[in-house]
Amino acid sequence: MKRLKKLILSFENKSYGKYCHNLNLSSMSYWKIGGLLENSFFPTSLESLIFLVTKLHELNEKFIIVGKSSNLLFTSEYIRGIVIFLGENFSNIEELSPRCFRVLAGTSVPWMCYVMGARGYSGVEHCIGIPGSLGGLIYMNGGSNRKAIGEVVTKVTAINAETGKLLKLSRNECGFSYRKSFFQDTNLLIISADIELVLRPSKEVKKEMLYILKSRKNKFPLNFPNCGSVFKSSPEIYKKYGPPGKIIEDMGLKGTTIGGASISEKHANFIINHYKATSEEVFEIINLITQEFYKKSGLFIRTEVSYVDSSCNIINLSEYMSEIEQH
């Protein structure tokens, strides 16, 4: 602990950013759920981030890196560990050449889409309604309307969490597939991505984005804290039973409430925090949906959402629930 305190002092003395002890995560997370976090760092530059990563590795201190946490459920318990948050200082769009851009991992996805659309570039407009940062979007290979961000990525720059060295990976090396990327199985931390778009009249791109936003407003419960779609739409399950929202509604679970958490009446693939929900209550709802669908189909429906436990591990919620059942 003494060595960590020295690192904190060095980090602050170098003006590398902000450190916070016992940060209240419920005030930051999209779900407005989470306990106190023991140690949190907010670096202001790539230099400060590399400094943190290398020093923490030298101290053998485990840590995770988080963007806007839009796809995370934090435990309501006290979290012992270290989280590095990539904030506004990791938000930027640089034009490399006509149609090619470098976007930092902390860049807001909706803002990126708006900027590209306003300039007359097409390829990311389907992401306009997705909250969160580009790093998280690439990590999940997120998207909408059966599209994914990996389709326009040409290169990703990442940091090796153990050595602090920068690596550049091509699109093929990123291993993109449906809601999956190579980064989910490595200790590489996404710093930026190069994307290649196509020219298209900005009026057309803006019109499409406005349509998507209007559609989301009508379909999704945007007036309650949530993390977006909870369950993945696997091709196998989609073909036989439809998308997750339809599956949950067909099972008669729409509107189900446990404590402060509810399955949205507006869209059943959204679990909302309608009144001081806890992570355990969200678990119970997800487990209910999973078990009921398994009884009906013999198949497991998987989550898009990951969970940060009390030991500061990031685990896919489906995998975490499987581990609980085994024990």
Phi, psi and omega in degrees: 000324179298320181292324177294320178298322177296320178297317180299315179297317180296318179301315181286321181294329178279000183056042181276353180148200185248141173244143179223135175256135180058051177291134178277105185288336180295339179277346184251326189287152179297328180279349185057040178230138177152148178271199178277143179253127185301307183226128176224139179240143177233082181292155185251356183203168177297321178301315181290327178292315178298320177303312180298311183300313182292319181292319179295324177293319178299326179276358182060036179263126178283143179209163172230157178245134185230142174268250181266002176060024184288344182242026183236143169247114177275141175298150177280352178280172176291134182255115177266117181154196186231131174237131174258122181259128175266108184259213186296337180290347177250034179238114179192149175236122181243130177277119181272321179194171178307124178079356181243132185224149172250123184241127179288153188296333181275002182292133177298129181298311179301321180294317177302314181298318181296314181299314181296317179296319180295332179273355179087033178243140184240149178143338180239003185298335179294345181267000189305327183265006182269118179287165176106188186251165183296322180303314179293324180295318179291318179306319180267356190048052184285169179169193177208173180054038179065022176244167181214152183297330181301338181294335182250356180282132176253332182203146175234133174259131183221163176252135171285120186295341182268323185255341184078006181277146178276139177234148176241125182243136176285170178304315180298322180290341179283346175059044182288134170211188186300113179052038183214146173212164178302329186292339179290344183243019182226176175257025179274137183250118185291129180253317180201168177221142172265130180236149178239123184246178178241151179285140179200144180307129184301329179298320180293317181295315180297320180299317179294319180293320178297322177296316179297316180295319179296319179296318179295321180296323180284329186264330191251151182277073186284352182268004176232147177301132178200174181246020183084206181296131183271320185252145176285151175257091181286143181304319181297313182288321181301317183299323185265325188239348181096186181289163183306318181301317179293319179302312182294319179293319180296335178276001178076023185261354181303130180090353179303134183235133172230112183061235181266006181250143181218150167281123188302139174287340184275320179209119190288349176270012176246131173251119186257153173263096184270341176194098173050046180293153176250164178298326181296322179292322176295318176306312184300319179293314179298318179296320178300312180298313182300313183291319180295321179290324178296319178299323184283322191239340187078010181242152176259129175268129188260153181270152169275337188278143173252160186241136173255114186273183186290346176260011176068038172259140173263121183226139173300136186301321179298317180293320180298316180294325177296320178296321179297315181297324181291334180263000000 
